Amino acid sequence: MLDDKDIQKLIEVFATRDEVATKQDIEELKKDFSNLQTSVDSYAKKADTYFQEMVMLAHKVDKLEKWIHQIAEKVGIKLEQ
């Protein structure tokens, strides 16, 4: 997830209303917006990867739990669910 360093980078990219009103160079504003898009895209990629890993981990845990129940049944141990 985002740590303090990532959040600080996002805050630095945002411009206040006063800053936008005083900027003479529209190219600088476009650059700032591009940096913001890059930051958001980077976060979205990290979040997507994290969620994919969580899905895979859940499948792995389910498989292991199934195996444990099968082993317990074969050795005659009753597990509570």
URCORGI-V366514 format. One record per pair of residues at least 24 apart in sequence whose ideal C-beta (glycine too) atoms are under 6 Angstrom apart, sorted by the first residue. I is the first residue (numbers start at 1). J is the second residue. Records with the same first field share a line. If there is no record, write none. Layout:
I=J + J
//
This chain:
10=39
//
